[in-house]
Amino acid sequence: MQEFIQRHRIKLIHLSFWAVYFSFFLYQISFGRHKVANFGFAFRETTFHVTFVVLIAYINYGLLLPRYLKHRSMLRYSMEFLPIFVFVIGFYVILRRYDSIGSPAHEFFTSTKFVVQHSLSVFFIVIFVALMKFVEDWFTFESRKREIENEKLNSELRFLKEQINPHFLFNTLNNLYYLAVINSPNTPGVIEKLSQMMRYMLYDSNHPKVSLSKEIEYMKNYISLEKLRLNNEIPINFEVSGNVNDFFIVPLILNTFLENAFKHGLNNNSVDAFVNISIKVKDNNCLYCVENSKPALNANPAEKSGIGLQNVKRRLDLSYPERYRLDVEETETSYKVTLNVTLV
């Protein structure tokens, strides 16, 4: 029912307006100053009147207004509208005078007062219906604008998602090649983890949101392969608390901070190197922290900021407007990113 109302809301608004106007006019001539005793006669008078008002209102609404909106010429619109308005009003007045011959109301219908009153009332109704046209066009414009904006946002999100840094894939393939050369027993496990990650990136991440538990599983596989690259020489801690099975999140949005920690913050020759990751879910809030050591010789600052961080900030703006907070803390020895996001 709601879908039907939404699809036909314009027609229903028009029908409701004319039903109210018909009822009001019928009440006026039945119980107002010019009341008539016969309800059947009052109904016929009302139908006669409303028919002519509907006629001129929708000639303007469906024919003249679209032409005006196309050409934007008030002079042309006036020259088209006024003759039609005068003709319909004149035709109605003539019919009313002819129909009232021999009745007490004939004197009123032949008076100038009747012509002026009727012309003004019809004119204001035509103006009101015309305003409905402008309101409808405005709503249509806003709806179309929102559709274009949503499509633009979705396109931008897809583009940003596709910018996931490929350096990890290249590193993993190099490690896999090395393991295959030395016939390492770890080779099948690495292939399986990489396969799971690629499946997630190609299929699961195409959805607007994924289960938080799947995102965490992807991160665990990522960390496992990075440990392999670093020969398990650097302490890496990953803690998860809270219920992660009942919430959904934009895919691959957490892993960018993790990538940056491994790419820019670690040096496996440093005895002080570390990476600490934690995800805490409470109610519908997700608190995500990534802290890593800084190597003695930092990367180029421009490279350090990279496209990854800009990417994830933009994705957060698009996916969680007004519903996230991102804090970055940097000291001489460490770099920490804290993301608090409301999952709905």
N, C-alpha and C positions, 0 to 999 in steps of 0.2 A: 504494500500500500504506500509506504513511504517513497519507494522508488517511482511509483506511478505519479505521485504528487510532485516529486522533484522533476520528472521528465515533462510534465504538463503544467508546471506551476504558472507559466504566463497565461495560458488559456483559463486556468482556474481563477486567477486574479481578475481577469476581464469578466468572466461569468459572475463572479461574486459582486463586482462593482455594479453590473447591470441589474442583478437581482436586488441589490440594495436600492438602487435608483428607482426601479420599477415599483418596489414596495413603498418607497417614500412618496412617489407621485400618486400612487393609488390611495394612500392614506390621506394625502392632501385634498384630493378632490372628493373623497368619501366623507371626511370628517372636518375638513378645513372650512375656510370662509365661503368657498364656492361648492359646498358639499352637494352631492346628488343622492337622492333616496334609493335609487335602483343600483344595486351592486353590480349587476350584469352590465349596465350602461357605463358605470364607472370603470369597470375592467376593460370594456371596449375602447373607451376614451384613452385610458392609459396605454393600452397596446398600440393604438393609433399614433399617439404622441411619441412613445419610446422608439417605435419602428423608424420614424423619420429622423430622430436624433441619432440612432445607431447608424442609419444610412450615411448621413453627412459626416459623422465622427470617423467612420472607417474608410470613407473615401479619402479623407484627410490623412488618416493613420496609415493606410496601406498603399496609397497612390501618391499623394502630394508630398507628404513628409519625406519619404525615401528620395523623391526627385530633388527636394530642397537640400537634403543631406549630401546628395551627390554633386549638385551644382553650386551649393552655398550662395545662392542669389535670393535675397529677401524680396527684391522687386519682382522677380519671376514667380516666386512662390505666391506673393500677394495677388498678382495678376491671374494666377490659376485658381487660387482659393476663393477670392471674393465673388466672381461670377457664379461659381458652383453653389456657394453659400446662399447668395441672393436668390438663385433659381429654386433651390430646395425649400427655403423659407417661404418664398412667394407661392410655390405650388402647394405647400402645406396650408398656408393661410386661405388660399382660394378654396381648397377642399373643405376646410373647417367652416367657412362662410356658407358654402353650398349645402353642406350637411346640416347646418343649423337653421336653415330657412324654416320659418313657422314655429320655431321654438323660442322660449324666453331668453336663451343664451345668444341668440343671433345678434343682438345689439352689441354685446361684449366682443364677439368675434369680428365684428366689422369696425371696431374702434381702433384708434392708433395705439392706445395703451396695450391692447392685446399683442399687436405686432411688435412693439418695443420690448415688452416683457418676454415674449416667446423668443425673439431674436437674441436677447441678452442671455437668457437661460441656456439656449442651445449653444451659443458661442462659448460660454464658460465650460460647458460639458465637453465641447470639442477641444478646448484648450487643455482640460484635465486629461483627456484620453491621449492627447499629443504629448503631454508631459510623461505619461506612462511609457510612451515610446522611447523618450530620451532616457528614462530610468532603466528600461529594459536593455537599451543599447549600451548603457554604462555598465550594467551588470555583465552583459555579454563580453564587453571589452575587458573588464576586470578578470572574468573567468578565463578568457583566452590569454590574458597577460600572465595569470598564475600558471597556466599550462605551459607557456613558453618558458617562464622562470624555472618551473620544476624540471622541464626537459633540459634546460641549460645546466641546472644544478646536477642532474643525474649524469649528463654528459661530462661535466667537469669532474664529478666523483669517479666516473669510469676512467677518465684520463689520468687523474691523480693516482688511482689504484694501479694503473699500468706502469707508473713510474717507480714501482718498487725496485730498489737498487739491485742490479744483477750481479754485483761483485760477489755476493754470497754463493750464488750458483756456480760461478767460475771457480771460486776457491774449493767448493765441495767437489766439483768434477776433477780438479787437479789432485785433490787428496784421494779421490776414488781411483784415479789413474795410477797413483803411486801405490795404493794398497793392492791393486790388481797386479802390478809389476812384481811386487814382492810376495804375491800369493798369500796376503794376510787373511786370517780367518774372520776378520771384521768386515770384509768386503760385502758379504750378503746383507749384513745388518745395516750398513751404510746405504746400500741400494734401496732397501726396504724403507728406511726413514726418508730418503730423498723422494722416493715414489709417493709416500704418504703426503709429503709437503707439496709436491707438484700437483697431486690430485686436489688438495685443498685450495691451492692458488688458482687452478684452472676451473674448478667446478663449484666448490662451496663458496668461495669468495665472490662469485658472480651474484649471489643473493644480497639484497640490501643489508641484511643482518644475519649473523650466524650465532650459534650457541656459544656462550662464553667458554664452556668446557672444551669445545673444538678449537677455539682460538688458543687456549692454554696448551692443548695437546700439540698444536703447531709450534708454539714457542718452545716446548720441551724438546721436540725433534730438532729445532734450530740450535738450541743450546748443546744438545748431544753432538751434533756435527761440528760445532765450533770447538768443543772440548777436544775432539779428534784433531782438528787443525792445530790446536795449541798443545797437543801431546799431553793433555791433562796436567799441565804444569802450573796452571793458574786456578786458585780457588774460585769456584762459581757457585753461588747459593741461590736457589729458587724456592720461595715459599708461597703457598697458596692457602688461604683460609676463607671460610664462609661458604655459602651455597652458590656454586658456580653453574649448577645445572639448570636453574630456572630462569636465567637471564640471557639476553641476547645483546650483541654488540656489533658495531660496524667492522667488517673483516679487515685484518691486517693493519689495524690502526695502532695496536700496542707494540707490534714487532719493530716498528721504525726506531723507537727509542732503544730497543735491544740491539738492533743493527749498529746504531751509532756508538753504543757502549763498546762493542767488540771492534768496530772499525777504527774509531778514533781514540779510544781510551786505554787500549791494552798494548803491552809490550812484553812478550813472553821471556824477555831477558831480565825483566825487573822482578826482584824478590818481593816487592810491595804491591804488585798488581793484584786486582780483585774485581769481581762483579757481583753485586747483590741485587736480586730482583724479588719483589714481593707484590702479591695481589691480595687485597682484602676486600671481601664483599660483605656489606652490612645493609640490611633492608634493600633499597634499590640503588645504593651508592657503591661505586667501585673505586677503591684507592689503589693506585698503581705507582710503584716507586722503582726506579732503576738508578743505582749508584755504582760508579766505577772509578777506578784509579786513573790518574793522568800520567802518561809517560813523561820522563824528564824533558824530552824534546817534543813539544806539541806540534801537531800538524798545522799547516797553514790555516789561520783563522777563517779565511773565506771558505776553504774546503771543509773546515770543521762544521760550520753551520750547515753547509750542504743543502741540496734540494730536499733531502729527506725530512728535516725538521720543518721546513716551509710547507712541504707536502702535508704532513700530519696536522699542522696547525690549520691549514686551509680545510682539510677534511673534517676536523673537529668543528670549525665554524659552520660548515655546511650541514653536518649531521647532528650536532648537539648545540645549536645556538642557545645561549644563555643557560646552558646546563652542564658546563664543565669549567674547571679551573686548572690551569697549567702553571706550575712553578719550576723555575730552574735555579739551582744553587751551584755556584762554582767556587772552589777554593784552590789553593796552590797545589793540592795533592789529589783532589777528587772532583767529581762532577756528578750532580744528582738531579734527576728529573722526577717530579711528582705530579701525577695527573689524578684529579678527582672528577669523576664523571657520573652523572645521574642516568641510570639505565631505565628506560621505560618501554 
